[in-house]
Amino acid sequence: MCAICQDQLAGASATTLPCNHAFHDGCVEELRKHGVNEVCPLCRISLPPGPEQAFEEAVRRFVVVQQLVERGYATWSTLPASARQEIDAAITAWRGAAKDGNMSAQFILGDIYENGSAAAQNYKEAAHWYRKAAEQGEAYAQRGLAGLLRDGLGVKQSYKEAVHWFKKAAEQGHAPAQYSLSELYMEGSGVAQSVVEAARWLRKAAEQGLPDAQHQMGWSYARGTGVVQNDAEAARWFKKAALQGFPASQNCLGLIYDIGQGVAQNDVEAVRWFKKAAEHGIKESQCCLGIMYRSGRGEAQNDVEAVRWFQKAAAQGFAMAQFYLGNMYEDGRGVVQNNKEAVHFYRKAADQGDKEAQNKLGDFMRNGRGVAKSEVEAARWYRKAANQGSASAQCHLGVSFESGLGVTQSCTEAANWFKMSADQGHCLAQYYLGLMLMNGRGVPQNDLEAAKWFEKSARQRLAQAQYNLGLMFDGGRGVAQSDEEALHWFQKAAAQGLAQAQYELGSMLEEGRGVRENSYGAIVLYQKAADQGSSQALYRLGFMHEVGCGVRQSDEKAAEWYEKAANQGSALAQCKLGFMYGRGQGVAQSDVEAVKWCSKAASRGLAEAQYFLATMHENGRGVAQSDAEADRWYKKAADQGFKMDMDELKQSVLDIIAQRGDLE
């Protein structure tokens, strides 16, 4: 019988005091509520601590030990015996208070068993105590129980039950629960999927200052998920989280300032936020910071610093940083130039699927830089990158197929890869595709399409494409003939130093096509092209000195220029030089030299040289007389449909002989 209420104890919840007197639990608590001295009503011995007192005493003991761990004096697994005893006593006290219905003690026990810090991890025990506290309305415990239900830890997995408890905690204003609830609405787990509801709960958590929620709110506005897309709002939420030291948001804020999305573009601010995130180990920011130092944006240009940050990100396996580090070794920027190291880092990035690194590996394999040369391996890496859409690799693979480098030669395959690359705006591929179309290689011949692709490439300032487009306008191929347009494109290519364009532009100035005739200007351009070894320009310089056009007439200078062109294989120059040796014009007369040079031109199919060589054989000049050889060369010239006035050519040959005094 309870000595306080005089009712039977059987079947009721009772407490037996240290003095062995028993009372109903409720009666003892009522005594405490009414301020009665906490002693046994029968023998006046002090009552044991109530649940609240037991809870507070346990907290005091736990905090003392927790501070030891937080300050680094010990770890939970290596506590001194005395500290372990204190923790065990605290847990025992909490367990007693929890059994007496103290929901704070119930929550703490759930947290301890879930995290496995102060006690061995036990998800089942954690769920047990979380549930008891949750059923009493403890928001933290409701969130803890929901997490275990969501993940199936210590309980049967149930998204529906998880939503139930997350919502209870969320409705009490618990920010982490609001955030978790938004995730389940976003996924449609345990509840009908709703991006709007997800955004609503996310906003509630974010407005309470939860950095995770603020970060996700930034992404919601950036992507327009559950809210109207708004870059400025995205930046605002990222900044809120970043200011709380949330590294992922600091990285995002750096990117936002880098590109000026939702904020005014600002390199200095970008670097500031990249640094904060990078110092927290965010590999993306470390790489971005390296890029900023590499280019001198927002910070003084510093290749050594760039390398340092690339190395940090690369060590975390970030492919983009590995690619950039390979590039720094390739160029010797911030490090000693080393092709092997470049290949090492390019391969690391390439193995992770980085298409630019795969393309670079192809380049190194093709040229045998830092690795054994292999066209087969080069083509393999080009194909990997090309299949991922790398325009540069697609162009390289096109070259491989066109030339049969490491793959079976196929103009059709080459044209296909050039087209893929060209469609992405790759200027060199556009030029190559134009050539394939112009020549009908791998595709049906089509001057109109060729001119279109040449123009696309030319407008990207590729000199060779500008030159070819000039040729198309000059000849009216695929476009309406226009000297003015031809001149325009030749000028652009010539300004970039392309020898062929300098020659063509000189030719137009010499002839006055599309521009006022200007022999002196032509000479200047021919000289520029000749300095680069253009045999055509060398020949024209010889001709202009021979006739005195734009320069003082000089047979000696003409012969010098003709010889330079002849040595580069110009058949016209070889023929001219042969004639000059025959006449002794600007050079010492020599039938042998005349025959030598005209033979070179004749063997290359120049009809005038063939006819001249025939007359030399017929007359035995510089060679043994031979009617048979003479007939052979006459026939070769005739087979080409040689139309020159025979009397005129014969007279030219006779003049050469007469100048030697052989005829009166």
Secondary structure, DSSP 4 states (H G I P E B T S, - for coil): --TTT----TTS-EEE-TTS-EEEHHHHHHHHHTT--SB-TTT-PBPPP-HHHHHHHHHHHHHHHHHHHHTTS--GGG--HHHHHHHHHHHHHHHHHHHTT-HHHHHHHHHHHHHTSSS---HHHHHHHHHHHHHTT-HHHHHHHHHHHHHTSSS---HHHHHHHHHHHHHTT-HHHHHHHHHHHHHTSSS---HHHHHHHHHHHHHTT-HHHHHHHHHHHHHTSSS---HHHHHHHHHHHHHTT-HHHHHHHHHHHHHTSSS---HHHHHHHHHHHHHTT-HHHHHHHHHHHHHTSSS---HHHHHHHHHHHHHTT-HHHHHHHHHHHHHTSSS---HHHHHHHHHHHHHTT-HHHHHHHHHHHHHTSSS---HHHHHHHHHHHHHTT-HHHHHHHHHHHHHTSSS---HHHHHHHHHHHHHTT-HHHHHHHHHHHHHTSSS---HHHHHHHHHHHHTTT-HHHHHHHHHHHHHTSSS---HHHHHHHHHHHHHTT-HHHHHHHHHHHHHTSSS---HHHHHHHHHHHHHTT-HHHHHHHHHHHHHTSSS---HHHHHHHHHHHHHTT-HHHHHHHHHHHHHTSSS---HHHHHHHHHHHHHTT-HHHHHHHHHHHHHTSSS---HHHHHHHHHHHHHTT--S-HHHHHHHHHHHHHHTTS--
